Amino acid sequence: MNEREACIACNLLTGIGPIRVRRLVEKFGSPEAVLAASPDALASVHGIGRELATRIANWETAIDLGAELGKIRDRKVHVLIPSDEAYPRLLHQIYDPPLVLYVWGEVLTRDHHAIAIVGSRRATNYGIRTARMLGFQLAQAGLTVTSGLARGIDTAGHEGALASGGRTVAIIGSGLGKLFPAENQGLAERIADGHGAVVSEFPIDYPPDKKSFPLRNRIVSGWSSGVVVVEAPGRSGALITAEQAGEQGRSVYAVPGPVDRPASQGCNRLIQDGARLIMDGSDVLDDLGDMFRGPSSPTPGEKKPDAPQPVLSLSTEESAVLKALGAGEETLLDEITRKAALPTSSVLTALMRLEIKRLVKQLPGQRYLKT
């Protein structure tokens, strides 16, 4: 048995969870050693009683690891464990990082730089439009949009990211074989088909339940540098995600809404309690600007730490427009159009996208400046 198989086996055992597994691994050195330990040795670990120790020691009769590995192969998914390079970096920092992540699609290094978009399942048209806009803008700027694949705001955030040509990760509250809600199967397929991944910490055939969604929410927030709440009533799973984000040291953003609409009560309350009010993606990017710019120059002899840098992909039109802008010079729209040799409509679209990416700033009088 290798480390990955041992992690999957531990994850299949009921009543353990990532915190207890972490204590066991600290005691015995590896997941494989945990499964090989005696009941007496297991019971000596804090939080592991005699009953649980016996279940772990007899894991081969308690679970069917071979069947689960077969399901993983049949569905052509793969499993990330904490020692993998692709395992999201920020998840290592939370109190209870998932022991395994079942991945349908692919998690890239750039997906470590993510922002979550969450909100009500019963979203209004205003909420849907706003979530799509934010998903588009933030993914266009190079961030991966994370959310929970739920109806309403989650779906709109994923769709906005896909529309931009960017990446998105859907973290679900069930196994990949029990995708919920079923109507989002097509969206999940689009995400997994080269645009991100659908991810779960639960075994393949684990059904959705009331406990699984709060557990899922901690991964949505823990994976991300910040959480954007677009629309949420006074009691909402999105507010749980925001609360978890605060506990994890992540930034919390909220989109304001009409004070007389129940759908906006949660967001307005978050703002009142200290969440940053945002109106578009640039507000989030401005707030996270220090992260994008990276750390200051190291002192002599100090090793410069790695700084998270989102990948900014530019289209042919965007590259041409950016090249047409002189360094540090204000340039008129007509001049940019002439130098880029593109139609005005294409130039305006490219300028808008470059503004979202914080590469260009618009000035009065149809003048633009490369930032």
TORSE-332527 format. One record per residue (C-alpha): x, y, z. Coordinates in steps of 0.25 Angstrom, whole numbers, plus 2048, in hexadecimal, padded with zeros to 3 digits. Last residue first. Example, Ala and Ser with C-alpha at 12.3 -4.5 7.8 and 13.67 -1.06 7.14 Angstrom:
8377FC81D;8317EE81F;
This chain:
8008CC7C2;7FF8CF7B3;7F78DC7B2;7EA8DF7AA;7E48EB7A4;7D58EC7A0;7D48FA7A5;7D58F77B4;7DF8EB7B8;7DD8DC7B7;7E88D47BE;7EE8C87B7;7F58BB7BD;7EC8B97C9;7E68AC7C3;7D88B37C2;7DE8BF7BB;7E48B57B1;7D78AF7AF;7D08BD7AC;7DC8C17A3;7DA8B479B;7CB8B7799;7CE8C5795;7D98C178B;7D08B6785;7C58C1783;7CF8CB77D;7D38C1773;7E18BD773;7EE8C276E;7F48C277C;7FC8CF779;7EF8D6772;7E68D177D;7EF8D6788;7F08E3782;7E18E5780;7E08E178F;7E98EC794;7F68E879B;7FB8ED7A8;80A8E97A9;8118E17B4;8158D67AA;80E8D979D;8018D179B;8018CA78D;8088BE793;7FC8BD79D;7F28BE791;7FA8B3789;7FB8AA795;7EC8AB799;7E88A878A;7F189B78A;7EB897797;7F28997A4;7F488E7AF;7F78947BD;7FB8897C6;7F988C7D5;80688E7DD;8078897EB;81588D7F0;8208847F2;8298897FE;8358917FB;84188B803;84789480C;85689780B;8548A5809;8468AA80C;83B8A5803;8348AE7F9;8268B07FC;81C8A57FB;8138A27EF;80C8AB7E6;8008A27E5;7FF8A07F4;8008AF7F7;7F58B17EC;7EB8A87F4;7E28B47F8;7E38BA7EA;7E08AD7E3;7D38AC7EC;7CF8BA7E8;7D28B77DA;7C98AC7D9;7BC8B47DB;7B48BC7E5;7BB8B87F2;7B88BB800;7C38B5809;7BE8AC815;7BE8B4822;7B18B082A;7A88BA822;7AE8B4815;7AA8A681A;79C8AC81E;79A8B1810;79E8A480A;79589C813;7898A5811;78A8A6802;78089A7FF;77689F809;7748AC800;7718B9808;7808BE809;7828BD7FA;78F8B67F8;79E8B77FB;7A88AD7F5;7B18A7800;7C08A4802;7C789B80C;7D689A80D;7DC88D812;7E188B820;7DB87D821;7D188182C;7CD88C822;7CB883817;7C3879820;7BA885823;7B9888814;7B6879811;7AB87981C;7A5886816;7A487F809;79D87380F;79287D812;78A88481D;78889381C;78689180D;792891803;7978977F7;7A589A7F1;7AE8947FC;7BC8957F7;7C688D7FF;7D588F7FF;7E28897FD;7DC87C7F9;7DD86D7FC;7D986F80A;7CC876807;7C786B7FD;7CD860806;7C6865812;7B986680A;7BA857807;7B9853816;7AD85C817;7A785580B;7AA847810;7A284781D;79584A817;79683E80D;79B83C7FF;79E82D7FC;7AB8277FC;7AD81E7F0;7BB8237EC;7C18257FA;7C0833800;7CB83D7FF;7C58437F2;7CA84A7E6;7C584E7D8;7D08547D0;7D585F7C7;7D38637B9;7D88577B1;7CB84F7B1;7C984E7C0;7C285C7C0;7B98587B4;7B584B7BA;7B18517C7;7A985B7BF;7A28507B8;7A08487C5;79A8557CB;78B8507CB;78F8447D4;79184E7E0;7998477E5;7A383D7DF;7A282F7E5;7AE8287DE;7B78347E1;7B48327F0;7AB83C7F7;7AD84B7FC;7B48507EF;7C08597ED;7BF85F7DF;7CC8647DA;7CC86F7CF;7D68737C4;7D687F7BA;7D08807AC;7C888B7B1;7BB8847AF;7C08787B7;7C28827C3;7B48887C1;7AE87A7C1;7B58767CE;7B08837D5;7A28817D0;7A18737D5;7A68777E3;79C8827E3;79087A7E0;79086B7E1;79C8647E7;7A98617E0;7B18657ED;7BA8707E9;7C88737E5;7CC87D7DB;7DB87C7D6;7E28897D5;7E888E7C8;7E189C7C6;7D78957BD;7D488C7C8;7D18987D1;7C98A07C7;7C18947C2;7BD88F7CF;7BA89D7D4;7B189F7C8;7AA8927CA;7A88947D8;7A28A27D6;79889D7CB;7938927D4;79289B7E0;78A8A57D9;78189A7D2;77E8967E1;78588A7E7;77E87E7EE;78A8767EF;7908827F7;79F8867F6;7AD8827F4;7B98877EB;7C68827F0;7D48877EB;7DF87F7E7;7EE87F7E5;7F18707E8;7EA86E7DA;7F78737D3;7FE8667D8;7F485E7D0;7E98557D5;7E384C7CA;7D68477C6;7CE83E7D0;7D683F7DD;7D48377EA;7DB83F7F5;7E0837800;7E483A80F;7DC84780F;7E3852817;7DD853825;7E386082C;7E686781F;7F486B81A;7F685E811;7EA862809;7F186F805;7FB8677FD;7F185F7F4;7F68517F2;7FD8517E4;80A84F7EB;8058427F1;808840800;7FA844804;7F38397FC;7ED83B7EE;7E58307E8;7E282D7D9;7D682C7D1;7D48237C5;7C681E7CA;7CA80F7C9;7D78117CF;7D18197DB;7C680E7DC;7D08037DC;7D880A7E7;7CB80A7EF;7C87FC7ED;7D77F87F1;7D58007FE;7C97F9803;7C77FE811;7C57F881F;7CC7EA81D;7D97F0818;7D87FB822;7DA7F282E;7E57FA835;7DC807832;7D0801837;7D77FC844;7DD80A846;7CF810844;7C980784F;7D4809859;7D4818858;7DD82184F;7DC82F853;7EA830858;7F2824853;7F481885D;7E8811856;7F180F849;7FC808851;7F27FF858;7EA7FC84B;7F77F8844;7FD801839;7FE7FC82A;7F3806825;7FA81282C;80880D826;80280F818;7FD81C81C;80B82181F;81382482C;80C81C837;809828841;809834837;80182B82E;7F7828839;7F583683C;7F383A82E;7E982E82C;7E1834839;7E0842832;7DD83C824;7D1834828;7D0827831;7C1824833;7BF81C826;7CB81581F;7CB818810;7D5824812;7DE81B819;7DE81180D;7E081D803;7EC82180B;7F281380B;7F08127FC;7F781F7FA;80381B803;80580E7FC;800800800;
